[in-house]
Amino acid sequence: MIGAFVFAATLSLTQQTQETPEPGQMPEGPVLSAPDRTAPDESGELRDTASTYAAYHSQVNAAGQRELLSGEDLDTTMDTLAAYYSGDRLVDAQIAYTALVAAQNPQFIDEVRAVADYYGTDVAARALMEDPLYVTGFMGADLAADSVNTTVGEDVARINDVGMRYRQAAYNLQTEAWAQRRARDRQDRLAAIESASSRLATDFSLSGAGPGPATLPDTQAPTARRMGSASSLFGDDVATDTTGPITLSALEVTVGERQLEPDERRVGQILVVAALQAIEGGDLTYMDQLLSNPAVERCIQWAKLNLQQCVAAGHFKYEDAFCIAEHALDEVADCLTTARIVPN
């Protein structure tokens, strides 16, 4: 199937005359030997972009462990998260990170390289970009897609866990004198959220060659562990606030939970990026337009706007904890998921 598809692209793009291979089989003939590796070149721009996604999850982790002893602690959480919610920074970074995860599946990458070796990189790249769903038919694509969905699922779950912590805090902080005082910093808060992205300094490195709170392993090393979710880099602990008058249960936030299924087109886009990285050796000529998802970008921009409106409407600092939970965490988690609602 894949061989037939790429061959059709060959005819339309280059007008070459070759015999169409049987569906499900690679054509016979000389095939150049692909490099013996199962992960892409990790020194390129894709890995640098992916570092931003890991850096974001370092801030989610910090928010989950931060002691909430003053209004400044809530401000810090709000600003460090909002810094990632401007433009396409976080969207592009998530695509890049999960593409690196997908590229660790050798059967998928070998199939991509075999097609590219036979038909040429340009033809294969253009064919891959025609429709993200086509790549899901490659051998090994199902395993690559599963690894993407698992990674994103774990990351989204961590964001929701931290959101639950701040939703709980919105109740418990009502017993604290500092949180009960009327907040008079609303304009300053809104300005800080708006300008947070200009103060972002990402010193996180996935390559292990630079400073940062943690690094990912070199996945090409013989004994290297595989890349997993970004949240797994920072431990599992999320501080719990159970000293207040109300303790929220998991049931209270899962009532009416939607039935979800993987978004094949969105995951397909990620697999295409992984495939292009494997055959282009870090050249982003074709990948630039794929490291973008306008719908997700708009979703995150709306979450940021809703955060600002929530803060503007609040009168007390404990209400900021609710705004963080509802918009800076849970709403953004909904934007970042690779699942979609199952139609009734």
C-alpha positions as a Python dict, from the first residue, in 0.01 Angstrom:
ca = {
    (1, 'M'): (0, 0, 0),
    (2, 'I'): (272, 244, 94),
    (3, 'G'): (484, 148, -203),
    (4, 'A'): (189, 205, -436),
    (5, 'F'): (112, 542, -282),
    (6, 'V'): (465, 672, -309),
    (7, 'F'): (490, 539, -663),
    (8, 'A'): (178, 734, -757),
    (9, 'A'): (337, 1044, -613),
    (10, 'T'): (648, 967, -818),
    (11, 'L'): (448, 970, -1139),
    (12, 'S'): (272, 1295, -1060),
    (13, 'L'): (574, 1479, -929),
    (14, 'T'): (859, 1360, -1147),
    (15, 'Q'): (691, 1185, -1444),
    (16, 'Q'): (924, 889, -1403),
    (17, 'T'): (823, 562, -1565),
    (18, 'Q'): (857, 263, -1338),
    (19, 'E'): (653, -48, -1283),
    (20, 'T'): (398, -8, -1004),
    (21, 'P'): (481, -233, -708),
    (22, 'E'): (223, -467, -565),
    (23, 'P'): (25, -320, -272),
    (24, 'G'): (188, -398, 59),
    (25, 'Q'): (525, -479, -97),
    (26, 'M'): (835, -278, -162),
    (27, 'P'): (942, -291, -529),
    (28, 'E'): (1226, -520, -624),
    (29, 'G'): (1549, -364, -732),
    (30, 'P'): (1858, -205, -590),
    (31, 'V'): (1794, -28, -262),
    (32, 'L'): (2060, 184, -98),
    (33, 'S'): (2160, 79, 249),
    (34, 'A'): (2012, 302, 518),
    (35, 'P'): (2220, 394, 820),
    (36, 'D'): (2184, 146, 1103),
    (37, 'R'): (2002, 360, 1355),
    (38, 'T'): (1655, 374, 1503),
    (39, 'A'): (1649, 734, 1622),
    (40, 'P'): (1693, 1056, 1426),
    (41, 'D'): (1991, 1284, 1437),
    (42, 'E'): (1947, 1454, 1772),
    (43, 'S'): (2175, 1751, 1711),
    (44, 'G'): (1941, 1941, 1480),
    (45, 'E'): (1676, 2205, 1515),
    (46, 'L'): (1401, 1952, 1587),
    (47, 'R'): (1562, 1851, 1915),
    (48, 'D'): (1620, 2214, 2009),
    (49, 'T'): (1252, 2286, 1949),
    (50, 'A'): (1153, 1980, 2151),
    (51, 'S'): (1353, 2112, 2447),
    (52, 'T'): (1090, 2382, 2496),
    (53, 'Y'): (822, 2118, 2553),
    (54, 'A'): (1032, 1949, 2820),
    (55, 'A'): (1105, 2289, 2976),
    (56, 'Y'): (732, 2358, 2993),
    (57, 'H'): (676, 2034, 3182),
    (58, 'S'): (954, 2128, 3421),
    (59, 'Q'): (739, 2430, 3510),
    (60, 'V'): (425, 2217, 3542),
    (61, 'N'): (620, 1995, 3781),
    (62, 'A'): (743, 2298, 3976),
    (63, 'A'): (385, 2425, 4001),
    (64, 'G'): (279, 2090, 4141),
    (65, 'Q'): (542, 2099, 4415),
    (66, 'R'): (544, 2471, 4497),
    (67, 'E'): (437, 2565, 4848),
    (68, 'L'): (153, 2816, 4834),
    (69, 'L'): (238, 3043, 5123),
    (70, 'S'): (171, 3383, 4969),
    (71, 'G'): (19, 3562, 4675),
    (72, 'E'): (363, 3573, 4517),
    (73, 'D'): (366, 3193, 4499),
    (74, 'L'): (45, 3196, 4295),
    (75, 'D'): (183, 3475, 4078),
    (76, 'T'): (495, 3271, 4006),
    (77, 'T'): (291, 2971, 3895),
    (78, 'M'): (69, 3185, 3677),
    (79, 'D'): (354, 3369, 3507),
    (80, 'T'): (585, 3071, 3448),
    (81, 'L'): (305, 2877, 3279),
    (82, 'A'): (164, 3171, 3081),
    (83, 'A'): (510, 3234, 2937),
    (84, 'Y'): (457, 2931, 2710),
    (85, 'Y'): (108, 3029, 2594),
    (86, 'S'): (195, 3301, 2342),
    (87, 'G'): (224, 3230, 1970),
    (88, 'D'): (312, 2883, 1848),
    (89, 'R'): (595, 2811, 2093),
    (90, 'L'): (433, 2529, 2291),
    (91, 'V'): (247, 2376, 1996),
    (92, 'D'): (560, 2349, 1781),
    (93, 'A'): (758, 2212, 2074),
    (94, 'Q'): (504, 1938, 2148),
    (95, 'I'): (503, 1825, 1784),
    (96, 'A'): (884, 1814, 1780),
    (97, 'Y'): (909, 1624, 2110),
    (98, 'T'): (652, 1361, 2022),
    (99, 'A'): (806, 1318, 1676),
    (100, 'L'): (1133, 1223, 1846),
    (101, 'V'): (940, 972, 2055),
    (102, 'A'): (775, 825, 1744),
    (103, 'A'): (1111, 800, 1567),
    (104, 'Q'): (1231, 547, 1826),
    (105, 'N'): (1021, 277, 1659),
    (106, 'P'): (1265, 94, 1427),
    (107, 'Q'): (1014, -84, 1204),
    (108, 'F'): (842, 244, 1120),
    (109, 'I'): (1168, 430, 1052),
    (110, 'D'): (1311, 143, 846),
    (111, 'E'): (1001, 143, 626),
    (112, 'V'): (1025, 520, 577),
    (113, 'R'): (1394, 500, 482),
    (114, 'A'): (1340, 209, 245),
    (115, 'V'): (1079, 408, 53),
    (116, 'A'): (1301, 719, 49),
    (117, 'D'): (1606, 522, -67),
    (118, 'Y'): (1419, 372, -360),
    (119, 'Y'): (1224, 676, -485),
    (120, 'G'): (1445, 955, -359),
    (121, 'T'): (1414, 1183, -60),
    (122, 'D'): (1232, 1466, -238),
    (123, 'V'): (962, 1243, -385),
    (124, 'A'): (912, 1056, -58),
    (125, 'A'): (898, 1380, 142),
    (126, 'R'): (638, 1536, -85),
    (127, 'A'): (430, 1220, -80),
    (128, 'L'): (441, 1208, 299),
    (129, 'M'): (320, 1567, 318),
    (130, 'E'): (20, 1515, 89),
    (131, 'D'): (-197, 1381, 371),
    (132, 'P'): (-100, 1299, 731),
    (133, 'L'): (-326, 993, 722),
    (134, 'Y'): (-117, 819, 457),
    (135, 'V'): (177, 774, 689),
    (136, 'T'): (-40, 577, 931),
    (137, 'G'): (-36, 290, 680),
    (138, 'F'): (339, 233, 703),
    (139, 'M'): (456, -83, 876),
    (140, 'G'): (525, 0, 1239),
    (141, 'A'): (319, 320, 1226),
    (142, 'D'): (68, 171, 1469),
    (143, 'L'): (339, 123, 1732),
    (144, 'A'): (478, 470, 1667),
    (145, 'A'): (130, 617, 1704),
    (146, 'D'): (76, 425, 2028),
    (147, 'S'): (399, 567, 2170),
    (148, 'V'): (286, 920, 2080),
    (149, 'N'): (-57, 873, 2236),
    (150, 'T'): (93, 721, 2550),
    (151, 'T'): (344, 1004, 2585),
    (152, 'V'): (87, 1278, 2539),
    (153, 'G'): (-162, 1096, 2760),
    (154, 'E'): (85, 1083, 3048),
    (155, 'D'): (179, 1448, 3002),
    (156, 'V'): (-183, 1563, 2991),
    (157, 'A'): (-264, 1353, 3298),
    (158, 'R'): (17, 1523, 3490),
    (159, 'I'): (-113, 1867, 3394),
    (160, 'N'): (-458, 1764, 3515),
    (161, 'D'): (-313, 1631, 3841),
    (162, 'V'): (-149, 1966, 3907),
    (163, 'G'): (-473, 2138, 3808),
    (164, 'M'): (-655, 1930, 4068),
    (165, 'R'): (-403, 2046, 4327),
    (166, 'Y'): (-475, 2415, 4250),
    (167, 'R'): (-850, 2357, 4237),
    (168, 'Q'): (-822, 2209, 4586),
    (169, 'A'): (-609, 2505, 4694),
    (170, 'A'): (-880, 2748, 4579),
    (171, 'Y'): (-1095, 2609, 4860),
    (172, 'N'): (-831, 2558, 5126),
    (173, 'L'): (-665, 2898, 5086),
    (174, 'Q'): (-990, 3064, 5192),
    (175, 'T'): (-881, 2997, 5551),
    (176, 'E'): (-555, 3192, 5503),
    (177, 'A'): (-557, 3560, 5595),
    (178, 'W'): (-336, 3667, 5304),
    (179, 'A'): (-562, 3491, 5053),
    (180, 'Q'): (-875, 3650, 5198),
    (181, 'R'): (-749, 4003, 5146),
    (182, 'R'): (-899, 4191, 4857),
    (183, 'A'): (-662, 4172, 4561),
    (184, 'R'): (-573, 4518, 4431),
    (185, 'D'): (-314, 4410, 4179),
    (186, 'R'): (-546, 4306, 3896),
    (187, 'Q'): (-405, 4539, 3630),
    (188, 'D'): (-50, 4447, 3727),
    (189, 'R'): (-143, 4078, 3715),
    (190, 'L'): (-293, 4110, 3368),
    (191, 'A'): (13, 4296, 3243),
    (192, 'A'): (243, 4031, 3390),
    (193, 'I'): (52, 3750, 3218),
    (194, 'E'): (59, 3933, 2886),
    (195, 'S'): (433, 4000, 2901),
    (196, 'A'): (536, 3666, 3054),
    (197, 'S'): (656, 3522, 2722),
    (198, 'S'): (909, 3804, 2681),
    (199, 'R'): (1073, 3698, 3007),
    (200, 'L'): (1096, 3329, 2921),
    (201, 'A'): (1450, 3196, 2946),
    (202, 'T'): (1456, 2828, 2849),
    (203, 'D'): (1783, 2679, 2969),
    (204, 'F'): (1660, 2323, 2940),
    (205, 'S'): (1858, 2092, 2713),
    (206, 'L'): (1752, 1763, 2561),
    (207, 'S'): (2097, 1701, 2421),
    (208, 'G'): (2275, 1677, 2752),
    (209, 'A'): (2524, 1935, 2628),
    (210, 'G'): (2388, 2238, 2804),
    (211, 'P'): (2262, 2357, 3141),
    (212, 'G'): (1915, 2276, 3266),
    (213, 'P'): (1724, 2099, 3541),
    (214, 'A'): (1738, 1765, 3358),
    (215, 'T'): (1836, 1613, 3026),
    (216, 'L'): (1712, 1338, 2802),
    (217, 'P'): (1940, 1044, 2732),
    (218, 'D'): (2128, 997, 2408),
    (219, 'T'): (1886, 752, 2245),
    (220, 'Q'): (2153, 636, 1999),
    (221, 'A'): (2378, 505, 2275),
    (222, 'P'): (2382, 123, 2302),
    (223, 'T'): (2250, 119, 2659),
    (224, 'A'): (2029, 428, 2638),
    (225, 'R'): (1677, 424, 2774),
    (226, 'R'): (1400, 532, 2542),
    (227, 'M'): (1248, 878, 2548),
    (228, 'G'): (916, 878, 2726),
    (229, 'S'): (676, 1144, 2838),
    (230, 'A'): (823, 1483, 2923),
    (231, 'S'): (650, 1471, 3261),
    (232, 'S'): (839, 1151, 3350),
    (233, 'L'): (1164, 1348, 3358),
    (234, 'F'): (1061, 1521, 3677),
    (235, 'G'): (924, 1257, 3912),
    (236, 'D'): (569, 1174, 4013),
    (237, 'D'): (506, 1385, 4321),
    (238, 'V'): (236, 1652, 4326),
    (239, 'A'): (186, 1831, 4657),
    (240, 'T'): (-157, 1777, 4809),
    (241, 'D'): (-348, 2029, 5016),
    (242, 'T'): (-574, 1838, 5252),
    (243, 'T'): (-573, 2069, 5554),
    (244, 'G'): (-863, 2287, 5441),
    (245, 'P'): (-1235, 2246, 5500),
    (246, 'I'): (-1300, 2071, 5167),
    (247, 'T'): (-1123, 1781, 5000),
    (248, 'L'): (-1210, 1723, 4636),
    (249, 'S'): (-1232, 1364, 4521),
    (250, 'A'): (-1139, 1230, 4181),
    (251, 'L'): (-1507, 1146, 4127),
    (252, 'E'): (-1604, 1513, 4151),
    (253, 'V'): (-1389, 1603, 3850),
    (254, 'T'): (-1466, 1299, 3635),
    (255, 'V'): (-1846, 1302, 3645),
    (256, 'G'): (-1964, 1346, 3287),
    (257, 'E'): (-1625, 1247, 3150),
    (258, 'R'): (-1620, 1237, 2771),
    (259, 'Q'): (-1540, 925, 2571),
    (260, 'L'): (-1226, 991, 2370),
    (261, 'E'): (-1040, 828, 2081),
    (262, 'P'): (-703, 905, 1918),
    (263, 'D'): (-707, 1189, 1666),
    (264, 'E'): (-552, 1008, 1368),
    (265, 'R'): (-490, 1321, 1165),
    (266, 'R'): (-311, 1498, 1447),
    (267, 'V'): (-102, 1192, 1532),
    (268, 'G'): (-37, 1141, 1161),
    (269, 'Q'): (114, 1488, 1141),
    (270, 'I'): (354, 1395, 1420),
    (271, 'L'): (450, 1072, 1243),
    (272, 'V'): (519, 1266, 923),
    (273, 'V'): (760, 1491, 1114),
    (274, 'A'): (932, 1181, 1257),
    (275, 'A'): (956, 1033, 908),
    (276, 'L'): (1097, 1349, 752),
    (277, 'Q'): (1354, 1380, 1029),
    (278, 'A'): (1465, 1025, 957),
    (279, 'I'): (1519, 1078, 584),
    (280, 'E'): (1636, 1440, 582),
    (281, 'G'): (1900, 1415, 852),
    (282, 'G'): (1789, 1724, 1039),
    (283, 'D'): (1713, 1938, 731),
    (284, 'L'): (1392, 2127, 812),
    (285, 'T'): (1318, 2224, 451),
    (286, 'Y'): (994, 2026, 446),
    (287, 'M'): (930, 2017, 819),
    (288, 'D'): (885, 2390, 882),
    (289, 'Q'): (523, 2387, 771),
    (290, 'L'): (451, 2068, 968),
    (291, 'L'): (582, 2206, 1299),
    (292, 'S'): (259, 2399, 1330),
    (293, 'N'): (-102, 2335, 1423),
    (294, 'P'): (-313, 2653, 1400),
    (295, 'A'): (-616, 2492, 1566),
    (296, 'V'): (-417, 2394, 1876),
    (297, 'E'): (-245, 2732, 1876),
    (298, 'R'): (-583, 2909, 1880),
    (299, 'C'): (-701, 2679, 2158),
    (300, 'I'): (-406, 2776, 2378),
    (301, 'Q'): (-453, 3144, 2297),
    (302, 'W'): (-814, 3116, 2412),
    (303, 'A'): (-699, 2948, 2733),
    (304, 'K'): (-464, 3238, 2799),
    (305, 'L'): (-740, 3490, 2727),
    (306, 'N'): (-977, 3303, 2960),
    (307, 'L'): (-706, 3305, 3227),
    (308, 'Q'): (-678, 3682, 3197),
    (309, 'Q'): (-1055, 3728, 3212),
    (310, 'C'): (-1077, 3502, 3515),
    (311, 'V'): (-807, 3701, 3695),
    (312, 'A'): (-973, 4030, 3601),
    (313, 'A'): (-1304, 3911, 3747),
    (314, 'G'): (-1151, 3788, 4073),
    (315, 'H'): (-1147, 3988, 4395),
    (316, 'F'): (-935, 3770, 4625),
    (317, 'K'): (-602, 3594, 4582),
    (318, 'Y'): (-747, 3249, 4653),
    (319, 'E'): (-952, 3293, 4336),
    (320, 'D'): (-626, 3303, 4140),
    (321, 'A'): (-572, 2939, 4235),
    (322, 'F'): (-900, 2851, 4065),
    (323, 'C'): (-805, 3052, 3755),
    (324, 'I'): (-474, 2865, 3736),
    (325, 'A'): (-647, 2527, 3768),
    (326, 'E'): (-927, 2600, 3525),
    (327, 'H'): (-744, 2782, 3247),
    (328, 'A'): (-363, 2772, 3287),
    (329, 'L'): (-370, 2395, 3345),
    (330, 'D'): (-690, 2204, 3266),
    (331, 'E'): (-793, 2405, 2960),
    (332, 'V'): (-442, 2389, 2817),
    (333, 'A'): (-434, 2014, 2882),
    (334, 'D'): (-747, 1980, 2670),
    (335, 'C'): (-570, 2171, 2392),
    (336, 'L'): (-260, 1951, 2403),
    (337, 'T'): (-430, 1612, 2402),
    (338, 'T'): (-404, 1395, 2091),
    (339, 'A'): (-747, 1250, 2162),
    (340, 'R'): (-1081, 1371, 2032),
    (341, 'I'): (-1436, 1333, 2155),
    (342, 'V'): (-1615, 1027, 2019),
    (343, 'P'): (-1930, 1142, 1836),
    (344, 'N'): (-2256, 1018, 1983),
}
